[in-house]
Amino acid sequence: MSVPAGFLTAAGLARLAWVGRYWRTDRSRRADMVRVMRIERWDARRDGALTEAALRQKLETRGYQVSTCSWPAGTAVAPEAHSRERVDAVVSGLVRITIDEESAILTAGDMVFVPRGAIRSVQVVGASPAQSFDAVYHGSPRK
């Protein structure tokens, strides 16, 4: 299989990583349970221009408390489980998110939903720093 030249850019690699759906059996729970890595991409037609403020507002209106994370190139965050549902949303750069041993590369505007109790790790990919939002679900959305 040959890879089109457009996929060899950073944004292209992220697109290539998202072809298809990511399914796997989650052996840490029931044997017949299948977990889906849920990723949402920014849609400029629906959401408008991607800005840090617009991405933050999107998360806050869904009921998330948002904090900003800035990482230098090459940063790796050790795997850990969290007691609350959360979303990792990339503002800039390329970030590899691993949830329960399943990885995906996110680029600006991408959000991944991390279920409560899932083991999550983060790694900045490439030579550029990355900025993202760590959003923790806190209840009903703001109006």
C-alpha positions as CSV (number, residue, x, y, z in Angstrom):
1,M,0.0,0.0,0.0
2,S,1.4,3.4,-0.9
3,V,0.7,6.5,1.1
4,P,-0.3,9.7,-0.8
5,A,2.2,12.6,-0.4
6,G,-0.5,14.7,1.3
7,F,-0.4,12.3,4.3
8,L,3.3,13.0,4.9
9,T,2.7,16.4,6.5
10,A,1.9,16.7,10.2
11,A,-1.8,17.3,9.5
12,G,-1.8,14.5,7.0
13,L,-0.4,12.0,9.5
14,A,-3.2,13.0,11.9
15,R,-5.8,12.4,9.1
16,L,-4.2,9.0,8.3
17,A,-4.5,8.0,12.0
18,W,-8.2,8.6,12.0
19,V,-9.3,6.5,9.0
20,G,-11.7,3.9,10.4
21,R,-13.0,3.4,13.9
22,Y,-10.9,2.3,16.9
23,W,-12.5,-0.7,18.5
24,R,-11.0,-3.1,21.0
25,T,-12.2,-5.4,23.7
26,D,-11.8,-3.9,27.1
27,R,-10.6,-6.7,29.2
28,S,-10.5,-4.6,32.4
29,R,-14.3,-4.7,32.5
30,R,-16.8,-7.3,31.3
31,A,-15.3,-9.8,28.7
32,D,-18.0,-8.9,26.1
33,M,-17.7,-5.1,26.5
34,V,-16.2,-3.1,23.6
35,R,-15.0,0.4,24.2
36,V,-14.8,3.0,21.4
37,M,-12.2,5.8,21.5
38,R,-14.5,8.8,20.9
39,I,-12.8,11.6,19.0
40,E,-14.5,14.8,17.7
41,R,-12.9,17.1,15.2
42,W,-13.4,20.8,14.9
43,D,-15.9,21.5,12.0
44,A,-15.4,25.1,10.8
45,R,-18.7,25.0,8.9
46,R,-20.6,24.2,12.1
47,D,-18.3,25.7,14.8
48,G,-16.8,28.7,13.0
49,A,-13.1,29.6,12.9
50,L,-10.9,27.5,15.3
51,T,-9.5,29.8,18.0
52,E,-8.4,29.1,21.6
53,A,-11.4,31.0,22.9
54,A,-13.9,29.3,20.7
55,L,-12.6,25.8,21.7
56,R,-12.7,26.8,25.4
57,Q,-16.3,28.1,25.0
58,K,-17.4,24.8,23.2
59,L,-16.1,22.8,26.2
60,E,-17.5,25.1,28.8
61,T,-21.0,25.1,27.3
62,R,-21.0,21.3,27.5
63,G,-20.4,21.4,31.2
64,Y,-16.6,21.1,31.4
65,Q,-14.2,23.0,33.7
66,V,-11.3,23.9,31.5
67,S,-7.6,24.3,32.3
68,T,-4.7,25.0,29.9
69,C,-1.7,22.7,29.5
70,S,1.4,23.9,27.6
71,W,4.1,21.3,26.9
72,P,7.6,21.6,25.2
73,A,8.4,19.2,22.4
74,G,9.1,15.6,23.5
75,T,7.1,15.9,26.7
76,A,5.6,12.6,27.9
77,V,3.0,12.4,30.7
78,A,2.9,9.1,32.6
79,P,-0.2,6.9,32.4
80,E,-2.7,7.6,35.1
81,A,-6.4,7.0,35.8
82,H,-8.8,9.8,36.8
83,S,-11.9,9.6,38.9
84,R,-14.0,12.0,36.6
85,E,-14.9,12.1,33.0
86,R,-12.7,14.4,31.0
87,V,-11.9,15.7,27.5
88,D,-8.4,16.5,26.1
89,A,-8.7,19.1,23.4
90,V,-5.6,20.2,21.3
91,V,-5.2,23.9,20.7
92,S,-1.9,23.7,18.8
93,G,0.8,21.1,18.0
94,L,0.5,17.3,17.6
95,V,-0.3,15.1,20.6
96,R,-0.5,11.4,20.9
97,I,-3.1,10.3,23.4
98,T,-3.2,6.8,24.8
99,I,-6.4,5.6,26.5
100,D,-6.3,2.1,27.9
101,E,-3.5,1.0,25.6
102,E,-5.1,2.5,22.4
103,S,-3.3,5.5,20.8
104,A,-4.3,8.2,18.4
105,I,-2.6,11.4,17.2
106,L,-4.6,14.6,17.7
107,T,-4.0,17.9,16.0
108,A,-5.5,21.4,16.5
109,G,-9.2,21.3,17.1
110,D,-9.4,17.6,17.9
111,M,-11.0,16.5,21.2
112,V,-10.9,13.0,22.7
113,F,-13.3,12.0,25.4
114,V,-11.7,10.1,28.3
115,P,-14.1,8.0,30.4
116,R,-14.0,8.0,34.2
117,G,-11.4,5.4,35.3
118,A,-9.7,5.0,32.0
119,I,-5.9,5.0,32.0
120,R,-4.6,8.0,29.9
121,S,-1.2,9.1,28.9
122,V,-0.1,12.0,26.7
123,Q,3.0,12.5,24.5
124,V,3.9,15.6,22.4
125,V,4.8,14.4,18.9
126,G,7.4,16.2,16.7
127,A,9.7,19.1,17.2
128,S,7.0,21.7,18.1
129,P,5.6,22.4,21.5
130,A,1.9,21.7,22.1
131,Q,-1.0,23.4,23.9
132,S,-4.2,21.7,24.9
133,F,-7.1,21.9,27.2
134,D,-7.7,19.5,30.0
135,A,-11.4,19.7,30.7
136,V,-13.1,17.9,33.6
137,Y,-16.8,17.3,33.6
138,H,-18.4,19.2,36.5
139,G,-22.2,19.1,35.8
140,S,-24.8,20.7,33.8
141,P,-23.7,23.0,30.9
142,R,-23.4,26.8,31.3
143,K,-26.0,29.0,29.6
